[in-house]
Amino acid sequence: MSQSAAPTISQLQAFLAANPQSADGWRVLGDAFTAAGKVADADAAYARAIKAATRDPELLQAADALVRGELAVAEPILRGRLKRAPTDVAAIRMLAELASRLGRFGDAEKLLRRALELAPSFRVARHNLALVLHRQGRSVEALDEIAALEADGEDTAALANLKAAALGRIGDYGDALALYEEALDRRPAQPKTWMSYAHALKTVGRQADAVAAYRRAIELQPGMGEAWWSLANLKRVAFAPEDRAAMRRALAGELSQEDRFHLEFALGKAEEDAGDFPASFAHYARGNALRRTMIRHDPAELDDQVARARALFTPSFLAQRQGWGCQATDPIFILGMPRAGSTLLEQVLASHPAVEGTMELPDIPQLVTRVSGRKLRSEPSAYPEALAALTAEHARALGEEYLENTRVQRKTDAPHFIDKLPNNWLHVGLIRLILPNARIIDARRHPLACCFSNFKQHFARGQTFSYSLEDMGHYYRRYTELLAHFDEVQPGLVHRVFYERVVEDLEGEVRRMLAFLGLPFDPACLRYYESERAVRTASSEQVREPIFRQGLDQWRHYEPWLDPLKQALGPALADYPHQS
């Protein structure tokens, strides 16, 4: 139905009485009610438009493409639709789902908030918004949206699963586990809920229960790639020959792209454990290649970020801002590459009575997003140059905001806490400006061992550089270059810990770390594996036992295939270890 004649509300209502399946008619009526300030009536009209849109051929085509994972097919359909009908809330929600799948969570959030502005009762959009907020690390906000859905009577397995995941993200594992158990009592044949329950069990150290829960998910859905990969990711689980056969059967069948790449990673681990390294590498390579087609990573963008940071953070720039920021000494940042031993360092330090471990916190990247002034990922970023315009008062306020936002993660009265998001290496300069008394530790590991460990690892989100040997080497090289720059312009700002030295001399390295942090030595740090704290990373099982030596040379089994990585690393490999 055309809007060009600007029909009146009464004309639209008469039309819809005769044509109740007209999605366009209901949408135009919603627009008319919105223009008239009748919010509740508009909401009801848009709800009817959403219902009618389930029969719309164009949206069905886009939905089918989304189901098949053909995002490049779905996107132009949805954008064309919204160009013609900007208030089509069903299309807005579908485009938000597409953005979320591409990892563009900020874009997805804006689209979903627009859909809910038009149609506040659009439950699917609100559920999607809660999920997007959770994936951005804003789980407290996600719980608010979940509460609104519950108040509206929603009671689904998917919502219970999301609520439990959000509770786990803020450290409420008791409540999360209870919620999973309640959901499984009510609906025991839910493989995704069993898998999420297993994730939580793994985090709190209940490995045997986690294995059983993952196995139950697989029984219910044998081709569930993420459950197979999660089982492999426990590291200490050995796959039997019948497990490998089951994974091969699943790969031979019809699978979604996500199930397929997860299974490739899992079978890569299984073949590695069995000692068949050519087969193992082939599976890892296929899993990475498939995943690389599904994410966006631009090495040139990383080059630009590093170059701009090096240009901005000069000795004079930092000296002029000496004493700025929030003076609190609470945060300890452990950063660097993933799979470099940061979880081990966190577990060691969190065994000290003055230090609390938390998780990989999203709060520094969230501050960066705001400072950048970028509303959409496609827009240019003003970061880090925008930091030059900060006042001392603004720098202090940002530091205080970080402390306030991370308070939800602190469950003890320890004076210090750890933020171990590895990607914060890109934001050392920001941390120095807003939290000048925070301590920064760079966890570093041999580049071939570290990079290949990443290549074997599928990350739930983020770490988009890790699905290509060339991208990996390039990323590692830029990381070491930026940290070397800060060693030069602000000596002593960053304390470097080499994984190999921790393995060889744990006590010596622990004493050096604690001296850097201004803390007395405590022998509990050497018995870190006795800690019962929750650990929320892929290394959760390794750090529950004495020092893990096996990771030092595992990469050598794959050296015949690592020439692209070596070439991309260049001097970062030749010069290792980099001294501070």
GUTI-667683 format. One record per residue: residue in three letters; x, y, z of N, C-alpha, C in turn. Coordinates in steps of 0.1 Angstrom, whole numbers, plus 5000, padded with zeros to 4 digits. Atoms other than C-alpha are relative to their C-alpha. Layout:
<rs>
ALAXYZXYZXYZ...
</rs>
This chain:
<rs>
MET500949885000500050005000500950125000SER499249885001501450344990499750105010GLN500249894991501950625014499950144994SER499949875006502150894988498750085001ALA501249924998498450994992499750045014ALA500249974985498851025030498649975004PRO501450034996495650845038499850035015THR500349984987493950925070499949875008ILE500150124992493750695100498749924998SER501350075002490050625094500149934986GLN499950075013490850545057500849875001LEU499150124998493650305067499249895008GLN500750104993491450135092498949934992ALA501050065009488750085066500749904990PHE499250095009491349945042500449875007LEU499650124993492649705068498949915005ALA501150084997489249585078499749904988ALA500250095012489049445042501249934996ASN498750065004492749355039500949985013PRO499350014987493949235074501449944998GLN498750065002496949055059501050104994SER499149915007498549375044501050065010ALA498949954991501849425062500250154998ASP499749865003502349755044498950095006GLY501149924994498849875055500250025015TRP499849994985499549805092501250095003ARG498849924998502949965089499650154998VAL500449865002501450285074499150055011LEU500849964989498850285101500850035012GLY499149974989501550265127500750134998ASP499349875002503350555111499050125003ALA501049904997500050755112499750025015PHE500249984986499450685148501250065007THR498749944994503150775156499950154998ALA500149865004502651105138499050075009ALA501049944992499551165159500349995015GLY499650014986501351085191499349895008LYS500850114994499250775198500949885001VAL498950104999502150555210499449865001ALA500650144998500050255222499349954988ASP500750055013497950245190501149974989ALA498950035010501150265169500649875003ASP499450124996502649985189499249884995ALA500950115004499649765182499949984985ALA500050015015499649855145501349934995TYR498750055004503349775141500049855004ALA500150144997502649445159499349924990ARG500850065011500049355133500849994988ALA499150005012502549455106501049895001ILE499050114998505149215121499449874997LYS500750125002502648935121499749974986ALA500350025014501548995086501249984991ALA498850015008505149025074500549864999THR499550145001505648655081499649934987ARG500550065013503848595047500650084989ASP499549915011505748865028501149934993PRO499050085007507748705000501450065001GLU498749944999510648955002500749975013LEU499450034987511148915039500249855002LEU499850154999510748535036501349974992GLN498850025007513548545010501250045009ALA498949964991515748745034500249915012ALA500050094989514848515063500749874996ASP499450135004515748205043501550024998ALA498649975002519148365034500750005014LEU499549994987519748435071500249865006VAL500050144995518948075080501249924994ARG498950075007521447945054501350075002GLY498849934998524048195066500550084988GLU499649935012524048375033499850155002LEU500249864996524448725048500150104988ALA499849915012525648885015498750004992VAL501350015007522248775000499050085008ALA501049944992520148895029500250155001GLU499849864997521749235034499450104990PRO500649915010520849405001498550005000ILE501550014999517249275004499550095011LEU500549924989516849425038500250154999ARG499749855001518549755031499150064989GLY500949955010516449794999498650025006ARG501349994994513349725019499950125009LEU500049884990514249985046500150134993LYS499949875007515050245020498650044995ARG501449985005511450205007499150025012ALA501050004989509850155041500950015013PRO499049994988512150295070499449955013THR500650044987509650195097499549865000ASP500350145001509349835087500849935012VAL499350054988510149695122500549864998ALA499650145003510349335110501450004993ALA498849995008513049435085501150065008ILE499049944991514849645111500649905009ARG499550104991515049355135500949904992MET499250105008516349115107501350064997LEU498749945003519049365097500850015013ALA499250004987520049395134500649865002GLU499550134998520349015135501249984991LEU498950025009522549025104501350075005ALA498949934994524749295120500649935012SER499550084988525049085152500849894995ARG499350125005526148785132501450044995LEU498749945006528949005116500850055012GLY499249944989530049115151499850155001ARG500249865000528749465145498950035011PHE501050004989527049475179499550145003GLY500549864998526849855182499050034990ASP501049975010525049875149498749925003ALA501250084997522749595159499250065012GLU500749944989521949765192499250124995LYS500749885005521050095174498749964992LEU501150055008518749905150498949955009LEU501050064991517049715178499350115009ARG500649894992516450025199499050084991ARG500949945009514850185168498749924999ALA501250095001512549885164499150015012LEU500849994987511549905201499450145002GLU500649874999511050275199498750014992LEU501250005008508450215172499049905005ALA500950104995507049895187500549945013PRO499550044987507749865224499649855004SER500550134997505849535226500649894992PHE499450095009508049365200501049915008ARG499250084991509349085222501349944994VAL498950065007511648925197501250104999ALA499049895001513449255192500650035014ARG499549974987513749305230500949885004HIS499250114997515148955234501450014992ASN498849985008517649025206500950115006LEU499249894994518649355223500749955013ALA499450064988519249165256501349924996LEU498850085004521548925237501150084995VAL498949915005523449205219500750075012LEU499449934988523949385252500949905007HIS499250104993525249065268501349974992ARG498850035008527649005239500950125000GLN499149884998529049355244500550015014GLY499550004986529749265280499250095009ARG500949914992526849485293498949915005SER501050104995525149205311499050055010VAL500949934991523649425338498850064992GLU501049945008521749615311499249894993ALA500750125006520849275294499049955010LEU500950054990519349165327498750095002ASP501149915000517149475327499049974989GLU500950035011515749385293499349875002ILE500650134997515249025304498950015010ALA501049984989513349145335498750064993ALA501249955007511049345312499249904992LEU500750115007510349035291499349915010GLU500650084990509648835322498750065005ALA501249934995507249105335498950004990ASP501050015011505449075301499549864998GLY500550145000504948705307500849914991GLU499250095008507748565285500649895009ASP499550114993508848225297500549894991THR499550105010511048035272501349955004ALA498750064997514047815273501150104996ALA498949915005516048065253500250125009LEU499949894991515248345277500749965013ALA499450054988516148135307501549984998ASN498650035003519448035290500750135000LEU499449875000520248405283500250065013LYS500049954987519448505318501149945008ALA498950084992521748235333501450044995ALA498749965005524548335309500450145005ALA499749864995524248705319500350005015LEU499750014986524248615356501449945001GLY498750054999527348405350501150114996ARG499049905004529048695332500350105011ILE499749914989528748915363500449935013GLY499550084989529948635385499049945009ASP501150064991526648515400499849854996TYR500050145006527448145392499049915008GLY501050084993525248005420498750014994ASP501449975006522148175406500049944986ALA500050055014523248085370499849855000LEU500150155000523647715378498649965004ALA501450044995520347705397499050024989LEU501049975011518547865367500149904989TYR499950115011520047615342499449875005GLU500650134995519047325365498550015000GLU501449995000515547455368499549994986ALA500550015014515247505330500149864995LEU499950145005516547155324499049905006ASP501150084994514147005349498750014992ARG501249985007511347165330500049954985ARG499950035014512647105295501449934998PRO498750085000515346825296500549984986ALA499650035013515546785258500550124992GLN499549875006517247125251501549994999PRO498650015001520747065238500850135002LYS499349874998521747435238500050035015THR500049974985520747465275501049915007TRP499050094995522847155283501450054998MET498749945003525747315266500450125008SER499749884992525447645284500249965014TYR499850054986525047465317501449945001ALA498750064999528247275309501150125000HIS499149885000530047615302500150055014ALA500049944986529047735337500749905009LEU499350104992530147405353501550004998LYS498549995003533547425336500650125007THR499549884995533947775348500349995015VAL499950014985533447685385500949885004GLY499050114997535847385382499449865001ARG500750134999533247105381500249924986GLN499750055013534946935351499249874997ALA500750135003533346585354498550034996ASP501449965003529846745355499950074987ALA500049935013530746965326500149914988VAL499950105010531846675305498749924998ALA501350085002528646485312498950094994ALA501049915006526546795303500350024985TYR499749995014528446845270499649874993ARG500450125007527946475262498549984999ARG501550005001524246505269499550094989ALA500349915011524046795245500249934987ILE499650075012525746585219499149884997GLU501050115001523446285225498750064994LEU501349945005520446515218500250064986GLN499849945013522046675188501449974995PRO498650055004525046475173500850094992GLY499349915009525946745148500250135006MET499949874993526147025174501550035002GLY498549985000529647145166500550075012GLU499449924989529947395194500149915013ALA499850094989529347115220501249914999TRP498750075003532046905204501250085003TRP498849914998534447195203500150035015SER500049974986533547285239500649895008LEU499450124993534446935250501549994997ALA498550005003537746955231500750115007ASN499449884994538347295246500349985015LEU499650034986538547135281501449965001LYS498650035001542047035270500349865006ARG499650124994542246745294499149884996VAL500950115005539446545277500749934988ALA499550085011540746265255498949944992PHE501150065009538546165225500449864997ALA499950145004538045795219499949994985PRO500150025014538245655184498550014995GLU501449995003534445635184499550154999ASP500349855001534246015191500550064987ARG499549955013536446085161499149954989ALA500950055010534245865140498750075000ALA501349934999531146035152500150144994MET499849875006532646375143500150004985ARG499950025015533546255108498749984994ARG501350035005530046125103499250135000ALA500749874999528646465114500550094989LEU499449915010531046655090499549954986ALA500450055013529846425061498650044997GLY501449975002526246535066499750154998GLU500449865001524346865062500150075013LEU499749934988525547115087499950154997SER499849855001525347495093501550035000GLN498649975000528547675088500650005014GLU499550004986528847725126500349865005ASP499850144996528447355133501249954993ARG498950065007530947275106501450055005PHE498749954996533747505116500349955015HIS499750054986533347405153500449855000LEU499650145001533547035143501449994995GLU498750005006536647105122501150035011PHE499149974989538347265153500149885010ALA500050114991537246975175500749884995LEU499350125006538446705151501550034999GLY498649965000541746895148500649975013LYS499550034987542246865185500049855003ALA500150154998541146495185501249934992GLU498950065008543646415157501450035006GLU498849964994546346605175500349915012ASP499950094988545746405207500449864995ALA499750145006545946085185501450004994GLY498650005006549346195171500050014985ASP500049995015548146235135500050154997PHE499849865001549546585130499650054986PRO500549955013548946615092498550014999ALA501550005000545246525096499650115009SER500449904991545046755126500250144994PHE499849875006546547055108498950024989ALA501049985011544146995078498750045006HIS501349964994541147015101500150145006TYR499949864995542447325119500050104989ALA500049915011543147485086498650024993ARG501449995006539647405072499150085010GLY500849934990538047535104500350155000ASN499649865000540047855103499650074987ALA500349945013539447915066498550034999LEU501549985000535647875070499750115009ARG500349904991535548095100500550144995ARG499549875006537648365082499150064990THR501049955009534948395056498850075007MET501249954993532448485083500350125009ILE499749884992534248765101500750104992ARG499349895007535749095092501350035008HIS498749964994539449155099500850074989ASP499249925010541449435081501450035006PRO498649974994545249425088500450144998ALA499649865002545549775073499450095011GLU500649924989543149905100500849995012LEU499250024988545349755127501350084998ASP498849925003548449915110499750155003ASP500449864998546650255111499850035015GLN500249984986545650215148501350015007VAL498750004993549150135159500850124996ALA499249895004550750405138499550135007ARG500649884994548350665152500350015015ALA499750004985548950555188501550045002ARG498649974998552750575183500250154997ALA499949865003552350925168499550095011LEU500549924990550251055196500749995014PHE499450024987551850905227501550025000THR498649975000555151085227500450035015PRO499649964987557251165258499550135005SER500549874996556151525258498550005002PHE501550014998552451435254499749945014LEU500250064987552651215285500550085011ALA499449924989554851445305499050125003GLN500949894998552351735300498849965007ARG501250054994549651515314500349925013GLN499650074988551551385344499150035012GLY500949984989549251335374498650014997TRP501449995004546051345354499449865003GLY500850124999543351085357499649965015CYS500450054987541850885386501249945007GLN498750054993544650815412499849875007ALA500250134993543150485424501149904995THR499050105003545550195425499449864998ASP500850135001542849915422500449924989PRO499950095011543349795387501449944997ILE498850075006545949545374499649954987PHE500450045013545749505337501149894995ILE499250105006547149185322499649994985LEU500349985014547349225284501049934991GLY499150065009549049105253499249914990MET500650095009548248815230499149905008PRO500750124994545548555238501049885000ARG499350125000547048215247501550025003ALA498649974996550248375261500349975014GLY499850024986549848265297499350105009SER500649894992547648555309499149935011THR500850064990545248315327500849945011LEU499150054990548148155345500450115009LEU499649894992549348495357498950055008GLU501249964993545848595367499849915012GLN500350104990545448275387501150015011VAL498949984990548848325404499750125009LEU500249874992548148685414498750005008ALA501250014992544548615424500049915012SER499850084988545848375449500650085012HIS499549904989547348675468498850065007PRO501249954993544948795495499750154996ALA500349865003545249155482499550024986VAL500349995014544249075446498849914997GLU501150075005540948965431500049984985GLY500250035015540548795397498650034996THR501349985005537648895376499949934987MET500150065013537548825339500650104989GLU499749915011538248975305499050114999LEU501049904999536449295311499950094987PRO500149925013534949495281500050155002ASP500349864996534949835299501050094993ILE499149915007538149985283499650014985PRO500549985014536949905247498750084999GLN501349925000533550055256500350155001LEU499649864999535250375267500650054987VAL499449965012537250375235498950034989THR501149975010534050345214499450135002ARG500649874997532650645231500950124996VAL499149895003535750855228500250024985SER499849995015536050765191499050084993GLY501149935007532850945183499449934989ARG500550075012531950675159498749935004LYS501450064997528250575158499949874992LEU500150125008528650315131501549954997ARG498750055002531650085124500650064987SER499549955013531850225089500550145000GLU499649864999532450575101501550015005PRO498649984996536050715107500050025015SER499949984986537250705143500950115003ALA499249894996538651005161501049955011TYR499150054990540550775185501349954994PRO499849954987543250805198500150155000GLU499749865000543651165186499150085009ALA500949934992540551275205500550015015LEU499549994987542451205237500850135003ALA499249884998544551515231499150115004ALA500949894996541451725237499449985014LEU500550034987540751565271500650115010THR499649924989540951795302500449915011ALA499650084988542451675335498749955007GLU501250044993538951665349499349894992HIS500650105008537651465320500749865001ALA499150124999540551215322499749935014ARG500350064986539751165360498649944999ALA501450055001536051125352500049864993LEU499950135007536850845327500549895008GLY499450104991539050665352499049965011GLU501050044989536350685379498849924994GLU501050085006533750565354500449864998TYR499550135002535850265346499949925013LEU500150064987536050185383498649975004GLU501450024997532350225388499449894992ASN500650105009531450015358500549865003THR499450134997533749725369499649955014ARG500350044986532449725405499149885001VAL500950125000529849465396500749875000GLN499250125001532649215389500849975013ARG499250024988534249255424499149945011LYS500850084990532949005449500750005014THR499350004987535549055477500450145003ASP499549874996537149345496501550024997ALA498649995004540549285481500350144994PRO499849875005542149625473500350014985HIS499750005014543249525438499249904993PHE500650095009541549355409500649994987ILE499350025013542649215376499050014989ASP500749995012541349305342500949934990LYS499150085008542849045318499650004985LEU500350005015541349145284501350024992PRO498749995007544349075261500150124991ASN500049895010543349335235500250145005ASN499849874994543849615259501450054997TRP498749955004547449635246499950124990LEU500249895010546049875219499750135008HIS500549894993544950105247500850035013VAL499149974989547950125270500150165003GLY500049854999548050505263498850055008LEU501249964993544450555274500049965014ILE499950054987544950345305501050105008ARG499049914993548050565314499450145003LEU500649874998545950885310499050005010ILE501249994991542850795330500249925013LEU499750084988544350545355501549995002PRO498649995000547950655360500749915010ASN499550094989548450435391499749854998ALA500250145003547150115375501349934996ARG498950085004549649845370499749924987ILE500250065013550149695335501049894999ILE499150125002551649345329499749954986ASP500050055013552449225294500449855001ALA499850145000552048845292500549964986ARG499450035013554348725264500549864999ARG499750145002555048385249500749994986HIS499350025012557248255221499050024988PRO500949975010555648385189499449884992LEU500550125007555348045171499149925009ALA500950074991553947875202498750085003CYS501249914997551548165210499150004988CYS500849985012550348215174499349874996PHE500750135005549747845166499049965011SER501050034989547947805200498750084997ASN501149935004545648075188499349944987PHE500550065012545247915154499249875003LYS500750124996544047595171498750035008GLN501149964991541547795192498950074993HIS501149915005538147905182499550085012PHE500549914990537048205202498550034997ALA501549985001533348265209499850134993ARG500249875007533748625197501350085001GLY498849935000536448875190501249934994GLN498850075005540048785181499949974985THR500350025014539248825144501349974992PHE498750025006543048815136500449855000SER499450144997543348445147499649894991TYR500550115009541848265117500849994987SER499050015011544848305094501450015005LEU498649994996548548235099500650134997GLU499549875004549348555080499550115009ASP500649904991546948765100500649995014MET499550024987548248615132501450065002GLY498649954999551848695126500050154999HIS500149855001550949045115499650065013TYR500649944988548949105146501049995012TYR499050014990551648975169501150104998ARG498949915003554249185152499650155004ARG500449874996552249505156499850025015TYR500150004986551549425192501350035007THR498649984994555249395200500550144997GLU499549875004555949715181499450115009LEU500649894992553449925201500549995014LEU499550014987554549785234501550045001ALA498649955000558249855225500050155000HIS500149855000557150215218499850055014PHE500349964986555750245253501249985009ASP498750024993558950095267500950124999GLU499149895004560750375250499550135006VAL500549874996558450675258499750015015GLN500450004986557450565293500649885007PRO499450124995560050325307499449965014GLY500550054988558750105335498550005001LEU501550004999555050165327499549854999VAL500550145003554649795315501149915005HIS499150114995556149495333499849884991ARG500150115009556849215309500349865007VAL499850134994556548845319500049904988PHE499950105011557748575295499549865006TYR500650134995555748245298501149905002GLU499050104998558848035293500850015013ARG499349984987560548195323499149975012VAL500950044989557448145345500149845001VAL499950144999557647775336501349955007GLU498750044995561347755345500350055014ASP499749944987561347975376498850075005LEU501349944996557848035389500250095012GLU499849914988558948175423500750134997GLY499349885004561448415408499150104992GLU500949915008558848555383498950055008VAL501149954991556148575410500650115008ARG499449894992558448775432500250134993ARG499849885008559349015404498650074997MET501349945002555649065396499450075012LEU500549944987554649125432500850135003ALA499249884997557549375436499550114991PHE500549895009556249565405498650055005LEU501349964996552749565420500150075014GLY499849944987554149685454499349925011LEU500650094990552849375472501049915006PRO499050104994554649145496499849864994PHE500150135005555448795486499049925009ASP500850094993552848535496500149864994PRO499850135005553548165492498749944993ALA501250055006549848105482500150024985CYS499949985014550748245448500749884993LEU499350125006552947935442499149885000ARG501050115000549947715450498750044994TYR501249945007547647895426499049894996TYR500950115005546247555414499049955011GLU500950044990544547515448498850105001SER501149914999542347815443498749954994GLU501350055004538647745439499250114992ARG500749895007537848075421499649964986ALA500450035014535948065388501050064990VAL499149965010538048085357499350004987ARG500949995012536348205325500850014987THR499350005013538848135297500349864996ALA499750145006540047845275501049935008SER499050074992542847775300499649965013SER500650024986540547715329500549875006GLU499650124994541647355333501549995003GLN498550004998545447405329500450075013VAL499649924989545547665357499449945013ARG500450064987543847425382501049885003GLU499050104996547047205383501350074999PRO498749945000550747275388500550034986ILE499549945012552747445361499949924987PHE500350075012551747345326501150024990ARG498850005008554847255306499849964986GLN500150065013553447085276499850104989GLY500349905010552547405258501350064994LEU498849935005556247505253500349964986ASP499550055013556947295222499049934991GLN501050075008553647165209500050044986TRP500049945013553947395179500949934991ARG499050065009556947205166499549884992HIS500650115008554746915155499450064987TYR500749935011553247165130501050094992GLU499049905006556447345119500049984984PRO500050015015556247205083499050094993TRP501049925006553147415077500050155005LEU500049874993554147735096500850114992ASP499249895007556247925069499250134998PRO500749875001553448185063500050075013LEU500049944987553348255100501450065003LYS498749954998557148295102500350124992GLN499849895008557248525073499350135005ALA500849894995554448745087500650065013LEU499449954988556248765121501250084998GLY498849935003559448885106500950025013PRO499149984989561649055133499449965014ALA500650044987559148965161500449865003LEU499550144998560348605156501550005002ALA498650004999563948675150500650065013ASP499549934988564348905180499549955013TYR500550044987562448705206501149935009PRO500949914993562548745235500450145000HIS499849865000562049115235500350055014GLN499749954986563749265266499350135002SER500649864997562049555284501150085007
</rs>
